[in-house]
Each structure stands twice: as C-alpha cells, then as structure tokens.
Amino acid sequence: MSDWPHIKSQLYQEIVLRLEQNIQEAQLAYAQAKESRDSDTKSSAGDKYETGREMMQREMDKCSALIDQNRHSMQIIQHVPIHRTYEHVDKGALIVTDKGTYYMLVGLGKISLEQKDYFAISPESPIGSLFLGKKEGEFIFLREQKINIQGIY
C-alpha cells in the first residue's frame, strides 16, 4: 500500500487529539476534586471530614499525575519526525505485520481509522521493546505467537 504516509499522518493527528482530550478531562476532574475538597465543611464528625478531604486530595494527585504523563507524551511525539523513512523499527515507525499494524510512538492502544484498526504502542511496552531494531522480513514472538514484519514506514 502506497498510502502509508497519509495513514501515519492521520494516526499522529488522532494521537495528538487523544492526548489533548486526556489532559482536558484530567484538568476538569482535578478542578472538581479541588472544589469538593475545599467546599467540604468541617463537621462534628472530624474523622469523616478528614477522610473526605484525604480522598479528594488523592483524586487531585491522581489527576495531576495523568496531566503530567500526557503532557510528557505530547513532548515526546513533537520530537519524532512523522515523514521519516525507516530501515529498522524505531520510535515513529509504522510497523505493518501479518497480525496487525502498529505505530511506535506512545502507548494509547487501539485506534480505528476508515474501518481498520491500528495499535499505538510505546517503545517501552513489552511488544514495542520486541519490535525495536527489527527489519522488514524479521519477526517477533509475543505470547508464543509469531508476528512477521511485512513493512516499516
């Protein structure tokens, strides 16, 4: 298929969109947890008040970590050229196999475009680390399943 550059560009745009959405959702959840924590009035049952505040603080910490993680992913992908060609699998490569097509960028899982599924994986993931450095015609084994690399774009 000669349309791989177009598909790769679409996948990249979808990944950026998903990361931006993840950041916005986490920021909203953070703001809601903060508002809930700050508006909680001290009751006569002091332990209940402290437990509620602690739960909201944990939720805020979780949201903050999600925001940081997604911002970090955005920084990573901004430094990966999407129109580069690859002789072996590296960050930014689109890997066409007999078992599916993988985009080695960040781990976001399945992305569907034009009724076809693609998988956004990170180089640090189990499958990503197996693919790294491989060339067209080579293969990997994942959970006792052989995956043949048919093309790298």
C-alpha positions as CSV (number, residue, x, y, z in Angstrom):
1,M,0.0,0.0,0.0
2,S,1.5,3.3,-1.0
3,D,-0.8,5.4,1.2
4,W,1.1,4.6,4.4
5,P,2.4,8.2,4.8
6,H,-1.2,9.5,4.8
7,I,-2.3,6.9,7.3
8,K,0.7,7.6,9.5
9,S,-0.2,11.3,9.5
10,Q,-3.8,10.6,10.4
11,L,-2.7,8.3,13.3
12,Y,-0.4,11.0,14.5
13,Q,-3.2,13.6,14.5
14,E,-5.5,11.2,16.3
15,I,-2.9,10.6,19.0
16,V,-2.4,14.3,19.5
17,L,-6.2,14.8,19.8
18,R,-6.5,11.9,22.3
19,L,-3.6,13.3,24.4
20,E,-5.2,16.8,24.4
21,Q,-8.6,15.3,25.4
22,N,-6.9,13.3,28.2
23,I,-5.3,16.4,29.5
24,Q,-8.6,18.4,29.4
25,E,-10.5,15.6,31.2
26,A,-7.9,15.3,33.9
27,Q,-7.8,19.1,34.4
28,L,-11.6,19.1,34.8
29,A,-11.5,16.2,37.2
30,Y,-8.8,17.9,39.2
31,A,-10.8,21.1,39.4
32,Q,-13.9,19.2,40.6
33,A,-11.9,17.3,43.2
34,K,-10.3,20.5,44.4
35,E,-13.7,22.3,44.6
36,S,-15.2,19.4,46.5
37,R,-12.2,19.3,48.9
38,D,-12.3,23.0,49.5
39,S,-16.1,23.3,49.9
40,D,-16.3,20.4,52.4
41,T,-17.3,22.0,55.6
42,K,-15.9,20.7,58.9
43,S,-18.5,18.6,60.6
44,S,-18.8,17.5,64.1
45,A,-17.5,14.1,62.9
46,G,-14.0,15.3,62.4
47,D,-12.7,11.9,61.1
48,K,-15.3,11.9,58.3
49,Y,-14.3,15.4,57.3
50,E,-10.6,14.5,57.2
51,T,-11.2,11.2,55.3
52,G,-13.3,13.1,52.7
53,R,-10.5,15.7,52.3
54,E,-7.9,13.0,52.0
55,M,-9.9,11.2,49.3
56,M,-10.3,14.4,47.3
57,Q,-6.5,15.1,47.7
58,R,-5.7,11.6,46.4
59,E,-8.0,12.2,43.4
60,M,-6.3,15.5,42.8
61,D,-2.9,13.8,42.9
62,K,-4.0,11.1,40.5
63,C,-5.3,13.7,38.1
64,S,-2.1,15.7,38.4
65,A,-0.1,12.6,37.5
66,L,-2.3,12.0,34.5
67,I,-1.9,15.5,33.3
68,D,1.9,15.2,33.7
69,Q,2.0,11.9,31.9
70,N,0.0,13.1,28.9
71,R,2.0,16.4,28.6
72,H,5.2,14.3,28.7
73,S,3.8,12.1,25.9
74,M,3.0,15.3,23.9
75,Q,6.6,16.5,24.3
76,I,7.9,13.1,23.2
77,I,5.9,13.0,20.0
78,Q,6.7,16.5,19.0
79,H,10.3,15.5,18.6
80,V,9.6,12.5,16.4
81,P,9.5,13.2,12.6
82,I,6.4,11.7,11.1
83,H,7.6,11.7,7.5
84,R,10.9,9.9,8.1
85,T,11.5,6.5,6.4
86,Y,12.9,3.6,8.4
87,E,15.1,0.7,7.6
88,H,14.5,-0.8,11.1
89,V,11.9,-0.3,13.8
90,D,12.5,2.8,15.9
91,K,10.3,5.4,17.6
92,G,8.0,6.9,15.0
93,A,7.8,3.9,12.7
94,L,4.6,2.4,11.4
95,I,5.0,-1.4,11.5
96,V,2.9,-3.5,9.2
97,T,2.7,-7.1,10.2
98,D,0.7,-10.2,9.4
99,K,-1.2,-9.7,12.7
100,G,-1.9,-6.0,12.6
101,T,-0.4,-2.6,12.1
102,Y,1.5,-0.8,15.0
103,Y,2.5,2.8,15.3
104,M,5.6,3.0,17.6
105,L,5.1,6.4,19.3
106,V,3.2,6.4,22.6
107,G,1.0,3.7,24.2
108,L,-2.6,4.6,23.6
109,G,-3.9,1.2,22.4
110,K,-6.3,0.7,19.5
111,I,-7.1,3.5,17.1
112,S,-9.7,2.9,14.3
113,L,-9.4,4.8,11.0
114,E,-11.5,4.1,8.0
115,Q,-12.8,0.7,9.3
116,K,-9.3,-0.5,10.1
117,D,-7.6,-0.9,13.5
118,Y,-4.1,0.2,14.3
119,F,-2.3,0.0,17.6
120,A,-0.4,2.9,19.2
121,I,2.4,1.4,21.2
122,S,5.4,2.8,23.1
123,P,9.0,1.6,22.6
124,E,9.0,0.8,26.4
125,S,6.0,-1.6,26.1
126,P,6.5,-5.3,26.0
127,I,5.6,-5.5,22.3
128,G,7.4,-2.3,21.5
129,S,10.6,-3.5,23.0
130,L,10.4,-6.7,21.0
131,F,10.0,-4.7,17.7
132,L,12.8,-2.2,18.4
133,G,15.7,-2.7,15.9
134,K,13.9,-5.3,13.8
135,K,13.8,-5.1,10.0
136,E,11.3,-5.9,7.3
137,G,11.1,-9.7,6.9
138,E,12.1,-10.4,10.5
139,F,9.7,-11.5,13.2
140,I,9.0,-11.4,16.9
141,F,7.4,-13.8,19.3
142,L,4.7,-12.5,21.6
143,R,2.9,-14.9,23.9
144,E,4.0,-17.8,21.8
145,Q,2.6,-16.1,18.7
146,K,4.9,-15.4,15.7
147,I,4.4,-11.9,14.2
148,N,6.0,-11.3,10.8
149,I,7.1,-7.8,9.9
150,Q,6.0,-7.1,6.4
151,G,6.8,-3.4,6.1
152,I,8.2,-0.4,8.1
153,Y,7.2,3.1,7.2
